[in-house]
Amino acid sequence: MTCLPTSTRRNPPVSSSRRTVSCSTSDHREEEGDLDALVARIQRCRICRDMPIGKPLPHEPRPVLRVSKTARLAVCGQAPGTRVHASGVPFSDPSGDRLRTWMGVTPEEFYDVRRVAIVPMGFCFPGQDENGADLPPRRECAPQWRDQVFAELPALELVLLVGHYAQRWHLGELARGGLTATVTNWRNVMAFSERPRFIPLPHPSWRNNAWLKRHPWFEAELIPVLRAEVRRILDQSQI
């Protein structure tokens, strides 16, 4: 089996190279050990508190992500909110309920880490502004960890980019026009990407209800394609 650990960022900071990975049991355990070790380092990370860009994180970091070598689908959102910070379970809130409805999946399917990876742009809850809105993902997180994580996810076929922070990181110039332009351009985004393919989505927060009403094509045109792609990958993952 040949795995291509290429960055999913459109303009990666370092070039990627092809490598051939043996499929022996011992090599598979070593690969899983590499990923487990990376996740353990992420769980210990305190960069946003101890070496911050700007103000330090005002609370104890609690990194949240779910990854496996076998995941073919990745969900890339912004950062955990208050409920997820408390539970440690990504998308365990009304936004997650709406996202799963968009995808056409059950909670059991969504949280099956063997098939679905969840990799937010910021692993920790960034806090809130004076109006009670969540702050943007911490700027320290993605440059420190993101390319390392995706290099350990060789089976990915589809990446859902939820919100403009994930879209700007992974799509580069294709996301230059902002979220609405990027999501409107979803067909070209899918055509541009090969493996993994990308589908840009707005954030499923209630704060975007007005956006959804202004853009009925999203649910009429994009959602059916999203559900078909997700179902195809999940069904193949069971084979």
N, C-alpha and C positions, 0 to 999 in steps of 0.2 A: 504494500500500500504506500503510495506517495502522498504525503501531506504537505500543503503549501501554507506555512505559517506567515502569510503576508499580512501586513497591517491593513485594517479596514478603513484607515484614514486615507482620504483621497491624495493628500500631499504629505506622506509620512516623513518624519524628520530624519529617518535613516532608511537606507535601502534594505529590502528583504531578499532573502535567498532561498532557493529550493533545497529541500533536504528530503532524504528517503528515510522512512521510519519502519523498522522491523515490526512485524505483527506478532512476535513471540510473546508468550505470557509474561516472561520476566521483563521484557521491554515495555509491555503495556502497564505493568505495575510501576515501573520506573517513571513512565510518563504521568500516570495518575499521581505518583508521589511528587513530581515536579509541580503539578497544579495545586495539590494540597499544600505544599510548602509555600507557594505564592499566595494562596488564600490566607494562610496563617500569618504571613508577613503583612498582608493588607489589614487583617483583623487587629494587628498590633500597631498599625500606623497612627501616629499622632502629629503628622506634619502640619496640619492646619491649626494645631494648637501650639506646637513647640517651635515651628519654623514657618510662620504664616506669611502670606502675601497680604499686607494690610493688617486689619484687626484680627486677632486670634479667635478661633472658634470659642464661643462663650460657655460651652458645656463640654462634658466628656464625649469624645468621639465614639460613635458606634457604627462602624462600617457595615453596610448591608449589600450583599450580592449573592447570586446563586449561579454556579458554573459547573460544567462537566465536560470531559473530552468528547462525549457522544452527542452533545446538544447540537441540533441542526438549525434551531431557531433561537434568535436572541432578541430580547426586548431591551431597548436602550432609552431610558427616560432621563429625567433631570437629576433629582436627588430625593432622598426620603423626606416625607413630611412628618408632622408631629406624631401621627398614629403609627407610622412605620418605625419611627425612632423609638417609640415605646414598645412595639411588638417585635421588632427585628425581622418582620416578614414583609418583603416588598409588595407594594400595591395592595396592601390589606386595608383598603379604605374605599370610599365611593368612587374615586377615580379609577381604582383597580377594577371595580365592578363594571364600570362603563367600558374600560379597555377590553375586558374579557368578552363583553357583549359585542363590541366591534369585531373582535377576533373570531367569535363564534366558538369559544372553548369553555369547558367547565373549569372550576377551580382546581380539580384534581389534575386535569391536563396542564393547566397553566403552571402549577407548582411541581410538575414532574421534571426534576432537574436533569434527568437522563435525556430529555428531549428539548427542554426550554431553558436557556440561560437568561438571567436578568442582570444587566450590567449598567447601572445608572452612570451619568456623567460625573456625579459626585457621590461617593459612597456613604457620606454622613449627612445627617440633617444639618443644613447650614444656618438655621435660626430664622427669625422673622423680622420684618421691618416694623416701623412704628404704626403701620396700618394693619398689621396682623397677616400680611402676605409673606409667603416663604421667600427667602432670599435666593439669589442664583446659586448654582453649584459652586463650591469652593474652587478657586482657580488653581490651587496646588495639586488637586487630586488627579485630574486626567493626564497631565504631562508626566506625573510620577508613575502611574500604574496602567494606563489604558492600553498602550501597545503591548505591554507584557501580558496582560490578560488575554487579549485577542490572539496573540501568538500561541497561546495554549488551547485554542478552540478550533482545531483543524477541520471539524465536520460541519461548520456553519454553512448553511445554504441561504438563509433569509435573515435580515436584520431589520427590525421595526424601529425607526427613529422617531421617538415620541418627544416632540418639542424642538425648538430651534437650536438649543444648545447642542444636542446630539446631532442635529442635521448639519450645523456648521462644522463640527469636528470631523464627521465622517464624509461629508459631501464636498467640503471646500468651496470652490467657485460655484458649484451647482446650487448652493444655498445662499449665495450672495444677496439675493433679492429679499430675504426675510422669509418668515414662516409661511405666510399666505401664498407667496409666489412659489415657494418650494413645494408645498403640498399640491397646489394647482398643477405643477409640472410633474406630478408623480409618475406619469407614464414614461416620460423621458428619463427620469431618475432610475426607474426599473430597467429601462432599455440600456442605459449607460453602464449600470453595474452588472457584473457577471457572477462571480462566486466570491463572497455572498452577494445576493441581490438586496437592494434597499427599498423599503417603502416608507416615505415620510408621512407622519401623522401629527395632528395637533395634540396638545396635551388634553387628556380626557376630563380635566377639572370642570366643575360647574362654572368656573369663571369664564370658560369658553363657550357657554351656551349661546350667547349672542353671535359668536363667530359661526357656530354650526347652523344657526337660523339664516345667516346671511349667505351661506354657501351650501345649499341643499344638494348640490352635486356630490358632496363628500360622501353622504350616506347612500345616495342613489347610484353612484358610479364606482367610487373607490372601495367602499366597504365590501361589496360582493367579491371584488378581486382579492382583497385582503383575506376574506374568509376562505376563499378557494385555495389560495396559496398556503395559508396556515394549515388547512385541513390536509392538503396533499403532503406536506412535510411531516405532520404528526402521524398520519397513516403510514407513511414510508418508514418512520422511525420505529414502528411496531414490528416491522418485518424482521 
